[in-house]
Amino acid sequence: MKPKRVLFISNGHGEDLNACEVLKALRRKYANVETIALPLVGEGNAYRRAGVEIATPTKALPSGGFGYMSLRKQIADFQSGLISLTWQQIKAAKSCGQTCDFVFATGDVLPAIFAYITGLPYAIFLVSSSGFYENYFIPRWELALIMRSPRCRQILTRDAYSAKLLQQGGYQNASFAGYPIMDVLEPTGKHLHLIPNVPMIALLSGSRLPEAAENLALQLRLCIAISQEFAPNLVQFRAALVPSLMPQLPELATKAGWEYTDGKLYQRDSDISVICFSEAFPDILQQCDLAIGMAGTAVEQAVGLGKPVVQIMGNGPQFSYRFAEAQERLLGLSVQTIGKKSATPEILRDAAKCVKRTLGDRDYLERCRQNGLERVGSKGGSEGLADAIASHLFSS
């Protein structure tokens, strides 16, 4: 029997990660399936790591996919070849429409539009939208049209609440089958050199450079404030960094007034240190007591594990107050945002006080565990979504 071919379309780091986990689950569980990917934003590295064929050349634009946040970023994207890139992607989508059987679009409006362009039947995983943002779910008009097309076989949501709201709005093919980002958190066994019975705080600085480096420098200042707040008791820090940030640590340390040796940032005349890892994200997240979040997907994963998150602002482009405030609405009580602008010394002191107060509040920590299950869910989502694709793929 001829293999069924599925096109995966996604638009961003978190979206690629989700889609790729579903893709891998689909290939594991269903032998007679071939896959190809069309990442619309960035390099599509999640797919590349999984050895997935990419339908068209990819390019990382200056905005990192956040061009909608300012006119300046939009102009920079246009100057870097956005129009040419988009045209290549449209041609690739139409070409895949001739060779594929089904499309799985992950994200929001843009991947849905590209799924429609293929001419194929499709499912949409609305990983970028949730009813938790506003306590209602009314899709944008372009998305609503695509969701009501006869070729839209299924609308999948990132939480059960969103599926319920969409069903109430007349989208009877809306359902919740799981959230794949919780399937990539199996510990690797990495030795984190933890001091027993001392609180461990995870630093999540984001995935896009140079913003992630600037965020980490700001988090180092917060580490000093937290250590002062806990004194004379100890607190320990572990940073989960993208691999591309690791070579920059010596220069970052010098600029921040820290020292750096063999993966460790430290203050020469104190016992404050931050041990940095690029391949231990699940271990750090599973073992931390609290996370300092300046990221998107990583913060959602922390919340899903029941961890409290304290957010501070940098200079963007991604982690602005607008982004952080939306994330707080999405993820509920587990997330506390301190300040409305790039963190000042006063904001850092307030954040340090919040960290100490949070770790001492047992009732709140228990509510975080319950909230994580409601807002993000447990593992198993990848297989649930793969089964949803297969139900349409093999029904004809």
BALOBA-1460 file (C-alpha; in Angstrom, 3 decimals):
// residues 396
<rec num="1" residu="m" x="0.000" y="0.000" z="0.000"/>
<rec num="2" residu="k" x="1.286" y="3.455" z="-0.934"/>
<rec num="3" residu="p" x="2.468" y="5.421" z="2.158"/>
<rec num="4" residu="k" x="0.340" y="8.334" z="3.324"/>
<rec num="5" residu="r" x="2.245" y="11.632" z="3.266"/>
<rec num="6" residu="v" x="1.604" y="14.368" z="5.858"/>
<rec num="7" residu="l" x="2.770" y="17.982" z="5.613"/>
<rec num="8" residu="f" x="3.518" y="19.682" z="8.938"/>
<rec num="9" residu="i" x="3.281" y="23.497" z="8.886"/>
<rec num="10" residu="s" x="4.293" y="25.654" z="11.873"/>
<rec num="11" residu="n" x="5.453" y="29.187" z="12.596"/>
<rec num="12" residu="g" x="7.932" y="29.615" z="15.427"/>
<rec num="13" residu="h" x="10.174" y="27.894" z="17.952"/>
<rec num="14" residu="g" x="7.423" y="26.644" z="20.266"/>
<rec num="15" residu="e" x="5.136" y="25.746" z="17.375"/>
<rec num="16" residu="d" x="7.929" y="23.789" z="15.647"/>
<rec num="17" residu="l" x="8.663" y="21.951" z="18.890"/>
<rec num="18" residu="n" x="5.009" y="20.934" z="19.332"/>
<rec num="19" residu="a" x="4.555" y="19.915" z="15.704"/>
<rec num="20" residu="c" x="7.786" y="17.924" z="15.662"/>
<rec num="21" residu="e" x="6.792" y="15.902" z="18.721"/>
<rec num="22" residu="v" x="3.487" y="15.016" z="17.034"/>
<rec num="23" residu="l" x="5.373" y="14.116" z="13.848"/>
<rec num="24" residu="k" x="7.721" y="11.804" z="15.750"/>
<rec num="25" residu="a" x="4.804" y="10.134" z="17.546"/>
<rec num="26" residu="l" x="3.013" y="9.647" z="14.217"/>
<rec num="27" residu="r" x="6.088" y="8.013" z="12.647"/>
<rec num="28" residu="r" x="6.622" y="5.801" z="15.732"/>
<rec num="29" residu="k" x="3.052" y="4.558" z="15.881"/>
<rec num="30" residu="y" x="2.080" y="4.368" z="12.214"/>
<rec num="31" residu="a" x="4.599" y="2.708" z="9.918"/>
<rec num="32" residu="n" x="2.925" y="3.567" z="6.608"/>
<rec num="33" residu="v" x="3.353" y="7.350" z="6.977"/>
<rec num="34" residu="e" x="5.836" y="9.756" z="5.405"/>
<rec num="35" residu="t" x="6.344" y="13.313" z="6.689"/>
<rec num="36" residu="i" x="7.610" y="16.623" z="5.349"/>
<rec num="37" residu="a" x="7.772" y="20.002" z="7.135"/>
<rec num="38" residu="l" x="7.195" y="23.617" z="6.159"/>
<rec num="39" residu="p" x="8.480" y="25.846" z="9.007"/>
<rec num="40" residu="l" x="7.349" y="29.407" z="8.256"/>
<rec num="41" residu="v" x="9.464" y="31.228" z="10.866"/>
<rec num="42" residu="g" x="13.137" y="30.630" z="11.651"/>
<rec num="43" residu="e" x="15.382" y="27.768" z="10.585"/>
<rec num="44" residu="g" x="13.112" y="24.870" z="11.553"/>
<rec num="45" residu="n" x="15.838" y="23.346" z="13.735"/>
<rec num="46" residu="a" x="13.457" y="21.061" z="15.640"/>
<rec num="47" residu="y" x="12.592" y="19.339" z="12.367"/>
<rec num="48" residu="r" x="16.214" y="19.228" z="11.247"/>
<rec num="49" residu="r" x="17.280" y="17.539" z="14.495"/>
<rec num="50" residu="a" x="14.612" y="14.887" z="13.861"/>
<rec num="51" residu="g" x="15.885" y="14.302" z="10.318"/>
<rec num="52" residu="v" x="12.682" y="15.576" z="8.693"/>
<rec num="53" residu="e" x="12.669" y="16.740" z="5.070"/>
<rec num="54" residu="i" x="12.120" y="20.521" z="4.816"/>
<rec num="55" residu="a" x="9.948" y="21.628" z="1.894"/>
<rec num="56" residu="t" x="11.672" y="24.955" z="1.191"/>
<rec num="57" residu="p" x="14.778" y="26.975" z="2.175"/>
<rec num="58" residu="t" x="14.418" y="28.587" z="5.607"/>
<rec num="59" residu="k" x="15.675" y="31.889" z="6.940"/>
<rec num="60" residu="a" x="15.815" y="33.544" z="10.365"/>
<rec num="61" residu="l" x="14.452" y="37.082" z="10.032"/>
<rec num="62" residu="p" x="15.511" y="39.950" z="12.373"/>
<rec num="63" residu="s" x="12.205" y="40.001" z="14.288"/>
<rec num="64" residu="g" x="12.381" y="36.283" z="15.107"/>
<rec num="65" residu="g" x="8.732" y="36.047" z="14.070"/>
<rec num="66" residu="f" x="7.626" y="38.935" z="16.266"/>
<rec num="67" residu="g" x="7.441" y="41.555" z="13.504"/>
<rec num="68" residu="y" x="3.823" y="42.309" z="14.411"/>
<rec num="69" residu="m" x="5.013" y="43.943" z="17.639"/>
<rec num="70" residu="s" x="6.505" y="47.031" z="15.943"/>
<rec num="71" residu="l" x="6.767" y="48.781" z="12.595"/>
<rec num="72" residu="r" x="10.573" y="48.904" z="12.913"/>
<rec num="73" residu="k" x="10.780" y="45.111" z="13.147"/>
<rec num="74" residu="q" x="8.440" y="44.744" z="10.164"/>
<rec num="75" residu="i" x="10.647" y="47.034" z="8.070"/>
<rec num="76" residu="a" x="13.762" y="45.052" z="9.091"/>
<rec num="77" residu="d" x="12.049" y="41.822" z="8.013"/>
<rec num="78" residu="f" x="11.125" y="43.274" z="4.610"/>
<rec num="79" residu="q" x="14.699" y="44.480" z="4.103"/>
<rec num="80" residu="s" x="15.977" y="40.969" z="4.921"/>
<rec num="81" residu="g" x="13.890" y="39.313" z="2.211"/>
<rec num="82" residu="l" x="10.492" y="38.597" z="3.793"/>
<rec num="83" residu="i" x="8.600" y="38.919" z="0.486"/>
<rec num="84" residu="s" x="10.907" y="36.556" z="-1.381"/>
<rec num="85" residu="l" x="10.814" y="34.063" z="1.509"/>
<rec num="86" residu="t" x="6.995" y="34.171" z="1.687"/>
<rec num="87" residu="w" x="6.695" y="33.585" z="-2.069"/>
<rec num="88" residu="q" x="8.991" y="30.553" z="-1.822"/>
<rec num="89" residu="q" x="6.839" y="29.212" z="1.025"/>
<rec num="90" residu="i" x="3.613" y="29.688" z="-0.969"/>
<rec num="91" residu="k" x="5.097" y="27.791" z="-3.924"/>
<rec num="92" residu="a" x="6.271" y="25.018" z="-1.577"/>
<rec num="93" residu="a" x="2.797" y="24.723" z="-0.022"/>
<rec num="94" residu="k" x="1.167" y="24.398" z="-3.445"/>
<rec num="95" residu="s" x="3.769" y="21.853" z="-4.525"/>
<rec num="96" residu="c" x="3.175" y="19.775" z="-1.375"/>
<rec num="97" residu="g" x="-0.525" y="19.893" z="-2.216"/>
<rec num="98" residu="q" x="0.323" y="17.681" z="-5.205"/>
<rec num="99" residu="t" x="2.402" y="15.135" z="-3.271"/>
<rec num="100" residu="c" x="0.822" y="14.955" z="0.214"/>
<rec num="101" residu="d" x="-2.432" y="13.524" z="1.563"/>
<rec num="102" residu="f" x="-3.055" y="15.631" z="4.667"/>
<rec num="103" residu="v" x="-1.814" y="18.773" z="6.455"/>
<rec num="104" residu="f" x="-1.260" y="19.350" z="10.162"/>
<rec num="105" residu="a" x="-0.959" y="23.100" z="10.843"/>
<rec num="106" residu="t" x="0.409" y="24.211" z="14.209"/>
<rec num="107" residu="g" x="0.111" y="27.815" z="15.381"/>
<rec num="108" residu="d" x="-2.612" y="30.287" z="14.531"/>
<rec num="109" residu="v" x="-3.701" y="32.259" z="11.463"/>
<rec num="110" residu="l" x="-0.565" y="31.985" z="9.293"/>
<rec num="111" residu="p" x="-0.122" y="28.169" z="9.325"/>
<rec num="112" residu="a" x="-3.898" y="27.830" z="8.802"/>
<rec num="113" residu="i" x="-3.710" y="30.022" z="5.684"/>
<rec num="114" residu="f" x="-0.860" y="27.925" z="4.303"/>
<rec num="115" residu="a" x="-2.786" y="24.722" z="5.059"/>
<rec num="116" residu="y" x="-5.695" y="26.123" z="3.055"/>
<rec num="117" residu="i" x="-3.389" y="27.083" z="0.162"/>
<rec num="118" residu="t" x="-2.347" y="23.438" z="-0.306"/>
<rec num="119" residu="g" x="-5.855" y="22.420" z="-1.367"/>
<rec num="120" residu="l" x="-5.627" y="19.371" z="0.918"/>
<rec num="121" residu="p" x="-7.735" y="18.312" z="3.915"/>
<rec num="122" residu="y" x="-6.161" y="19.568" z="7.139"/>
<rec num="123" residu="a" x="-6.256" y="19.703" z="10.926"/>
<rec num="124" residu="i" x="-5.339" y="22.871" z="12.834"/>
<rec num="125" residu="f" x="-3.635" y="22.746" z="16.222"/>
<rec num="126" residu="l" x="-4.314" y="26.171" z="17.770"/>
<rec num="127" residu="v" x="-1.276" y="26.146" z="20.028"/>
<rec num="128" residu="s" x="-0.988" y="29.969" z="19.930"/>
<rec num="129" residu="s" x="-4.567" y="30.634" z="21.122"/>
<rec num="130" residu="s" x="-6.501" y="29.866" z="24.279"/>
<rec num="131" residu="g" x="-9.779" y="30.772" z="25.904"/>
<rec num="132" residu="f" x="-7.832" y="31.430" z="29.095"/>
<rec num="133" residu="y" x="-6.533" y="34.727" z="27.656"/>
<rec num="134" residu="e" x="-9.923" y="36.475" z="27.762"/>
<rec num="135" residu="n" x="-12.362" y="33.826" z="29.061"/>
<rec num="136" residu="y" x="-13.839" y="33.614" z="25.573"/>
<rec num="137" residu="f" x="-12.618" y="32.289" z="22.227"/>
<rec num="138" residu="i" x="-13.639" y="34.137" z="19.066"/>
<rec num="139" residu="p" x="-11.198" y="33.369" z="16.223"/>
<rec num="140" residu="r" x="-10.071" y="36.152" z="13.884"/>
<rec num="141" residu="w" x="-12.226" y="36.323" z="10.753"/>
<rec num="142" residu="e" x="-9.538" y="34.824" z="8.471"/>
<rec num="143" residu="l" x="-9.035" y="31.910" z="10.849"/>
<rec num="144" residu="a" x="-12.796" y="31.469" z="11.327"/>
<rec num="145" residu="l" x="-13.285" y="31.090" z="7.558"/>
<rec num="146" residu="i" x="-10.520" y="28.483" z="7.329"/>
<rec num="147" residu="m" x="-11.820" y="26.617" z="10.390"/>
<rec num="148" residu="r" x="-15.308" y="26.416" z="8.825"/>
<rec num="149" residu="s" x="-14.041" y="25.060" z="5.498"/>
<rec num="150" residu="p" x="-15.207" y="21.518" z="4.644"/>
<rec num="151" residu="r" x="-11.509" y="20.637" z="4.252"/>
<rec num="152" residu="c" x="-10.888" y="21.459" z="7.941"/>
<rec num="153" residu="r" x="-11.310" y="17.994" z="9.393"/>
<rec num="154" residu="q" x="-10.458" y="18.828" z="13.005"/>
<rec num="155" residu="i" x="-9.616" y="21.801" z="15.245"/>
<rec num="156" residu="l" x="-7.331" y="20.824" z="18.103"/>
<rec num="157" residu="t" x="-6.749" y="23.071" z="21.117"/>
<rec num="158" residu="r" x="-3.993" y="23.416" z="23.699"/>
<rec num="159" residu="d" x="-6.385" y="23.003" z="26.651"/>
<rec num="160" residu="a" x="-9.801" y="21.477" z="27.328"/>
<rec num="161" residu="y" x="-11.351" y="24.859" z="28.218"/>
<rec num="162" residu="s" x="-10.630" y="26.252" z="24.736"/>
<rec num="163" residu="a" x="-12.207" y="23.228" z="23.034"/>
<rec num="164" residu="k" x="-15.333" y="23.677" z="25.131"/>
<rec num="165" residu="l" x="-15.609" y="27.367" z="24.196"/>
<rec num="166" residu="l" x="-15.132" y="26.627" z="20.481"/>
<rec num="167" residu="q" x="-17.788" y="23.907" z="20.582"/>
<rec num="168" residu="q" x="-20.167" y="26.387" z="22.182"/>
<rec num="169" residu="g" x="-19.345" y="28.758" z="19.292"/>
<rec num="170" residu="g" x="-20.468" y="26.190" z="16.731"/>
<rec num="171" residu="y" x="-17.166" y="24.477" z="15.910"/>
<rec num="172" residu="q" x="-18.307" y="20.931" z="16.550"/>
<rec num="173" residu="n" x="-15.051" y="19.428" z="15.258"/>
<rec num="174" residu="a" x="-13.045" y="21.157" z="18.025"/>
<rec num="175" residu="s" x="-11.431" y="18.923" z="20.653"/>
<rec num="176" residu="f" x="-8.521" y="18.662" z="23.085"/>
<rec num="177" residu="a" x="-6.143" y="15.724" z="22.626"/>
<rec num="178" residu="g" x="-3.148" y="16.955" z="24.675"/>
<rec num="179" residu="y" x="-0.277" y="19.431" z="24.630"/>
<rec num="180" residu="p" x="2.976" y="17.920" z="23.262"/>
<rec num="181" residu="i" x="5.457" y="20.238" z="25.006"/>
<rec num="182" residu="m" x="5.041" y="18.175" z="28.167"/>
<rec num="183" residu="d" x="6.428" y="15.116" z="26.333"/>
<rec num="184" residu="v" x="9.972" y="16.486" z="26.004"/>
<rec num="185" residu="l" x="10.701" y="16.740" z="29.716"/>
<rec num="186" residu="e" x="12.110" y="13.302" z="30.502"/>
<rec num="187" residu="p" x="15.245" y="13.874" z="32.625"/>
<rec num="188" residu="t" x="18.532" y="13.076" z="30.884"/>
<rec num="189" residu="g" x="20.348" y="12.144" z="34.093"/>
<rec num="190" residu="k" x="22.629" y="15.175" z="33.862"/>
<rec num="191" residu="h" x="24.484" y="15.820" z="37.127"/>
<rec num="192" residu="l" x="23.478" y="19.332" z="38.229"/>
<rec num="193" residu="h" x="25.894" y="19.495" z="41.214"/>
<rec num="194" residu="l" x="23.067" y="20.445" z="43.559"/>
<rec num="195" residu="i" x="23.580" y="21.166" z="47.246"/>
<rec num="196" residu="p" x="21.035" y="19.028" z="49.157"/>
<rec num="197" residu="n" x="18.200" y="20.834" z="50.973"/>
<rec num="198" residu="v" x="19.021" y="24.213" z="49.399"/>
<rec num="199" residu="p" x="16.349" y="25.818" z="47.167"/>
<rec num="200" residu="m" x="17.228" y="25.646" z="43.459"/>
<rec num="201" residu="i" x="16.082" y="28.383" z="41.103"/>
<rec num="202" residu="a" x="16.058" y="27.821" z="37.351"/>
<rec num="203" residu="l" x="16.995" y="30.670" z="35.005"/>
<rec num="204" residu="l" x="15.044" y="30.582" z="31.723"/>
<rec num="205" residu="s" x="16.414" y="33.343" z="29.510"/>
<rec num="206" residu="g" x="14.745" y="32.444" z="26.211"/>
<rec num="207" residu="s" x="15.837" y="30.859" z="22.954"/>
<rec num="208" residu="r" x="16.531" y="33.766" z="20.594"/>
<rec num="209" residu="l" x="19.829" y="35.622" z="20.443"/>
<rec num="210" residu="p" x="20.839" y="38.320" z="21.186"/>
<rec num="211" residu="e" x="17.808" y="38.745" z="23.466"/>
<rec num="212" residu="a" x="18.552" y="35.588" z="25.461"/>
<rec num="213" residu="a" x="22.049" y="36.880" z="26.313"/>
<rec num="214" residu="e" x="20.672" y="40.249" z="27.438"/>
<rec num="215" residu="n" x="18.025" y="38.478" z="29.524"/>
<rec num="216" residu="l" x="20.651" y="36.298" z="31.219"/>
<rec num="217" residu="a" x="22.727" y="39.367" z="32.123"/>
<rec num="218" residu="l" x="19.638" y="40.851" z="33.779"/>
<rec num="219" residu="q" x="18.915" y="37.582" z="35.578"/>
<rec num="220" residu="l" x="22.449" y="37.600" z="37.023"/>
<rec num="221" residu="r" x="21.622" y="40.906" z="38.708"/>
<rec num="222" residu="l" x="18.453" y="39.310" z="40.076"/>
<rec num="223" residu="c" x="20.485" y="36.375" z="41.418"/>
<rec num="224" residu="i" x="22.491" y="38.813" z="43.540"/>
<rec num="225" residu="a" x="19.282" y="40.394" z="44.880"/>
<rec num="226" residu="i" x="17.778" y="36.962" z="45.649"/>
<rec num="227" residu="s" x="20.940" y="35.801" z="47.441"/>
<rec num="228" residu="q" x="20.884" y="38.966" z="49.561"/>
<rec num="229" residu="e" x="17.199" y="38.401" z="50.350"/>
<rec num="230" residu="f" x="17.834" y="34.805" z="51.503"/>
<rec num="231" residu="a" x="21.022" y="35.576" z="53.467"/>
<rec num="232" residu="p" x="22.365" y="34.109" z="55.665"/>
<rec num="233" residu="n" x="20.612" y="31.052" z="54.150"/>
<rec num="234" residu="l" x="21.823" y="29.689" z="50.832"/>
<rec num="235" residu="v" x="20.024" y="29.521" z="47.487"/>
<rec num="236" residu="q" x="21.415" y="27.956" z="44.299"/>
<rec num="237" residu="f" x="20.905" y="28.799" z="40.607"/>
<rec num="238" residu="r" x="21.011" y="26.698" z="37.443"/>
<rec num="239" residu="a" x="20.658" y="28.267" z="33.983"/>
<rec num="240" residu="a" x="19.064" y="26.302" z="31.127"/>
<rec num="241" residu="l" x="20.562" y="27.943" z="28.036"/>
<rec num="242" residu="v" x="20.344" y="27.421" z="24.288"/>
<rec num="243" residu="p" x="23.625" y="25.935" z="22.961"/>
<rec num="244" residu="s" x="24.408" y="29.038" z="20.889"/>
<rec num="245" residu="l" x="24.607" y="31.133" z="24.066"/>
<rec num="246" residu="m" x="27.299" y="29.047" z="25.769"/>
<rec num="247" residu="p" x="30.279" y="30.442" z="23.756"/>
<rec num="248" residu="q" x="29.210" y="33.963" z="24.707"/>
<rec num="249" residu="l" x="29.400" y="33.373" z="28.462"/>
<rec num="250" residu="p" x="33.008" y="34.562" z="29.023"/>
<rec num="251" residu="e" x="32.288" y="37.916" z="27.366"/>
<rec num="252" residu="l" x="28.883" y="38.171" z="29.061"/>
<rec num="253" residu="a" x="30.489" y="37.562" z="32.460"/>
<rec num="254" residu="t" x="33.103" y="40.278" z="31.895"/>
<rec num="255" residu="k" x="30.468" y="42.837" z="30.906"/>
<rec num="256" residu="a" x="28.298" y="41.930" z="33.911"/>
<rec num="257" residu="g" x="31.165" y="42.091" z="36.409"/>
<rec num="258" residu="w" x="31.165" y="38.324" z="36.993"/>
<rec num="259" residu="e" x="33.798" y="35.614" z="36.447"/>
<rec num="260" residu="y" x="33.408" y="32.560" z="34.215"/>
<rec num="261" residu="t" x="35.093" y="29.149" z="34.324"/>
<rec num="262" residu="d" x="33.987" y="25.828" z="32.833"/>
<rec num="263" residu="g" x="30.263" y="26.504" z="32.638"/>
<rec num="264" residu="k" x="30.113" y="28.399" z="35.922"/>
<rec num="265" residu="l" x="29.372" y="32.097" z="36.353"/>
<rec num="266" residu="y" x="30.357" y="33.384" z="39.770"/>
<rec num="267" residu="q" x="31.024" y="36.468" z="41.858"/>
<rec num="268" residu="r" x="34.655" y="36.507" z="42.964"/>
<rec num="269" residu="d" x="34.122" y="37.843" z="46.499"/>
<rec num="270" residu="s" x="30.919" y="35.991" z="47.398"/>
<rec num="271" residu="d" x="29.395" y="32.510" z="47.312"/>
<rec num="272" residu="i" x="26.937" y="33.468" z="44.535"/>
<rec num="273" residu="s" x="27.256" y="31.314" z="41.427"/>
<rec num="274" residu="v" x="25.197" y="30.193" z="38.452"/>
<rec num="275" residu="i" x="26.014" y="26.846" z="36.819"/>
<rec num="276" residu="c" x="25.031" y="26.897" z="33.142"/>
<rec num="277" residu="f" x="23.893" y="23.971" z="30.984"/>
<rec num="278" residu="s" x="22.861" y="23.734" z="27.349"/>
<rec num="279" residu="e" x="21.655" y="20.109" z="27.366"/>
<rec num="280" residu="a" x="19.975" y="19.729" z="30.758"/>
<rec num="281" residu="f" x="16.727" y="21.660" z="30.393"/>
<rec num="282" residu="p" x="14.420" y="18.806" z="31.520"/>
<rec num="283" residu="d" x="16.653" y="18.008" z="34.513"/>
<rec num="284" residu="i" x="16.797" y="21.639" z="35.641"/>
<rec num="285" residu="l" x="13.061" y="22.135" z="35.214"/>
<rec num="286" residu="q" x="12.135" y="18.896" z="37.003"/>
<rec num="287" residu="q" x="14.427" y="19.611" z="39.967"/>
<rec num="288" residu="c" x="13.961" y="23.357" z="40.444"/>
<rec num="289" residu="d" x="11.804" y="24.842" z="43.181"/>
<rec num="290" residu="l" x="11.009" y="27.996" z="41.189"/>
<rec num="291" residu="a" x="11.845" y="29.444" z="37.760"/>
<rec num="292" residu="i" x="12.819" y="32.968" z="36.756"/>
<rec num="293" residu="g" x="11.083" y="33.180" z="33.394"/>
<rec num="294" residu="m" x="11.942" y="35.381" z="30.436"/>
<rec num="295" residu="a" x="10.738" y="32.915" z="27.819"/>
<rec num="296" residu="g" x="7.607" y="31.545" z="26.182"/>
<rec num="297" residu="t" x="7.376" y="27.773" z="25.812"/>
<rec num="298" residu="a" x="9.851" y="27.077" z="28.643"/>
<rec num="299" residu="v" x="7.645" y="28.990" z="31.094"/>
<rec num="300" residu="e" x="4.597" y="26.995" z="29.967"/>
<rec num="301" residu="q" x="6.529" y="23.780" z="30.582"/>
<rec num="302" residu="a" x="7.573" y="24.937" z="34.049"/>
<rec num="303" residu="v" x="3.950" y="25.715" z="34.895"/>
<rec num="304" residu="g" x="2.870" y="22.330" z="33.523"/>
<rec num="305" residu="l" x="5.262" y="20.671" z="35.983"/>
<rec num="306" residu="g" x="3.633" y="22.586" z="38.829"/>
<rec num="307" residu="k" x="6.490" y="25.047" z="39.319"/>
<rec num="308" residu="p" x="5.937" y="28.690" z="40.329"/>
<rec num="309" residu="v" x="7.362" y="31.241" z="37.873"/>
<rec num="310" residu="v" x="8.487" y="34.813" z="38.545"/>
<rec num="311" residu="q" x="8.777" y="36.976" z="35.409"/>
<rec num="312" residu="i" x="10.819" y="40.146" z="34.931"/>
<rec num="313" residu="m" x="11.098" y="42.237" z="31.793"/>
<rec num="314" residu="g" x="14.061" y="42.853" z="29.522"/>
<rec num="315" residu="n" x="14.226" y="44.961" z="26.370"/>
<rec num="316" residu="g" x="12.532" y="42.477" z="24.022"/>
<rec num="317" residu="p" x="11.667" y="41.995" z="21.235"/>
<rec num="318" residu="q" x="9.877" y="38.866" z="22.453"/>
<rec num="319" residu="f" x="9.771" y="39.176" z="26.199"/>
<rec num="320" residu="s" x="8.065" y="42.536" z="26.549"/>
<rec num="321" residu="y" x="5.450" y="43.442" z="29.170"/>
<rec num="322" residu="r" x="2.748" y="42.810" z="26.572"/>
<rec num="323" residu="f" x="4.019" y="39.244" z="26.098"/>
<rec num="324" residu="a" x="4.554" y="38.614" z="29.828"/>
<rec num="325" residu="e" x="1.129" y="39.945" z="30.792"/>
<rec num="326" residu="a" x="-0.564" y="37.769" z="28.160"/>
<rec num="327" residu="q" x="1.380" y="34.768" z="29.425"/>
<rec num="328" residu="e" x="0.228" y="35.502" z="32.969"/>
<rec num="329" residu="r" x="-3.404" y="35.477" z="31.808"/>
<rec num="330" residu="l" x="-2.833" y="32.253" z="29.879"/>
<rec num="331" residu="l" x="-1.091" y="30.369" z="32.686"/>
<rec num="332" residu="g" x="-2.969" y="31.717" z="35.692"/>
<rec num="333" residu="l" x="-1.837" y="31.859" z="39.304"/>
<rec num="334" residu="s" x="1.449" y="29.987" z="38.718"/>
<rec num="335" residu="v" x="2.991" y="33.072" z="37.078"/>
<rec num="336" residu="q" x="3.828" y="36.335" z="38.865"/>
<rec num="337" residu="t" x="5.062" y="39.271" z="36.765"/>
<rec num="338" residu="i" x="7.114" y="41.928" z="38.550"/>
<rec num="339" residu="g" x="7.267" y="45.372" z="36.950"/>
<rec num="340" residu="k" x="5.935" y="46.718" z="33.667"/>
<rec num="341" residu="k" x="9.223" y="47.779" z="32.068"/>
<rec num="342" residu="s" x="12.810" y="46.596" z="31.749"/>
<rec num="343" residu="a" x="13.826" y="45.710" z="35.304"/>
<rec num="344" residu="t" x="15.312" y="48.480" z="37.435"/>
<rec num="345" residu="p" x="17.202" y="47.874" z="40.724"/>
<rec num="346" residu="e" x="13.918" y="48.477" z="42.577"/>
<rec num="347" residu="i" x="12.047" y="45.980" z="40.415"/>
<rec num="348" residu="l" x="14.802" y="43.423" z="40.970"/>
<rec num="349" residu="r" x="14.523" y="43.890" z="44.750"/>
<rec num="350" residu="d" x="10.734" y="43.413" z="44.502"/>
<rec num="351" residu="a" x="11.259" y="40.274" z="42.411"/>
<rec num="352" residu="a" x="13.732" y="38.888" z="44.965"/>
<rec num="353" residu="k" x="11.211" y="39.470" z="47.766"/>
<rec num="354" residu="c" x="8.556" y="37.732" z="45.646"/>
<rec num="355" residu="v" x="10.829" y="34.699" z="45.173"/>
<rec num="356" residu="k" x="11.422" y="34.338" z="48.915"/>
<rec num="357" residu="r" x="7.751" y="34.863" z="49.755"/>
<rec num="358" residu="t" x="6.671" y="32.323" z="47.129"/>
<rec num="359" residu="l" x="9.023" y="29.559" z="48.266"/>
<rec num="360" residu="g" x="7.750" y="29.951" z="51.805"/>
<rec num="361" residu="d" x="4.054" y="29.630" z="50.886"/>
<rec num="362" residu="r" x="3.149" y="25.925" z="50.949"/>
<rec num="363" residu="d" x="-0.531" y="26.479" z="50.121"/>
<rec num="364" residu="y" x="0.388" y="28.521" z="47.058"/>
<rec num="365" residu="l" x="2.917" y="25.922" z="45.894"/>
<rec num="366" residu="e" x="0.237" y="23.220" z="46.092"/>
<rec num="367" residu="r" x="-2.155" y="25.401" z="44.065"/>
<rec num="368" residu="c" x="0.581" y="25.762" z="41.438"/>
<rec num="369" residu="r" x="0.685" y="21.981" z="41.054"/>
<rec num="370" residu="q" x="-3.074" y="21.812" z="40.525"/>
<rec num="371" residu="n" x="-3.083" y="24.835" z="38.215"/>
<rec num="372" residu="g" x="-0.376" y="23.311" z="36.010"/>
<rec num="373" residu="l" x="-2.551" y="20.303" z="35.215"/>
<rec num="374" residu="e" x="-5.512" y="22.531" z="34.334"/>
<rec num="375" residu="r" x="-3.681" y="25.121" z="32.230"/>
<rec num="376" residu="v" x="-1.042" y="22.973" z="30.500"/>
<rec num="377" residu="g" x="-1.779" y="19.322" z="31.220"/>
<rec num="378" residu="s" x="0.287" y="16.197" z="31.650"/>
<rec num="379" residu="k" x="2.405" y="14.272" z="29.172"/>
<rec num="380" residu="g" x="0.962" y="12.128" z="26.373"/>
<rec num="381" residu="g" x="-0.255" y="14.905" z="24.082"/>
<rec num="382" residu="s" x="2.005" y="13.970" z="21.166"/>
<rec num="383" residu="e" x="0.448" y="10.552" z="20.815"/>
<rec num="384" residu="g" x="-3.067" y="11.942" z="21.270"/>
<rec num="385" residu="l" x="-2.568" y="14.381" z="18.396"/>
<rec num="386" residu="a" x="-0.884" y="11.728" z="16.236"/>
<rec num="387" residu="d" x="-3.938" y="9.502" z="16.720"/>
<rec num="388" residu="a" x="-6.164" y="12.410" z="15.688"/>
<rec num="389" residu="i" x="-4.204" y="12.794" z="12.424"/>
<rec num="390" residu="a" x="-4.297" y="9.048" z="11.768"/>
<rec num="391" residu="s" x="-8.074" y="8.925" z="12.264"/>
<rec num="392" residu="h" x="-8.462" y="11.208" z="9.231"/>
<rec num="393" residu="l" x="-5.512" y="9.881" z="7.264"/>
<rec num="394" residu="f" x="-6.709" y="6.271" z="7.216"/>
<rec num="395" residu="s" x="-10.475" y="6.857" z="7.219"/>
<rec num="396" residu="s" x="-10.775" y="7.063" z="3.419"/>
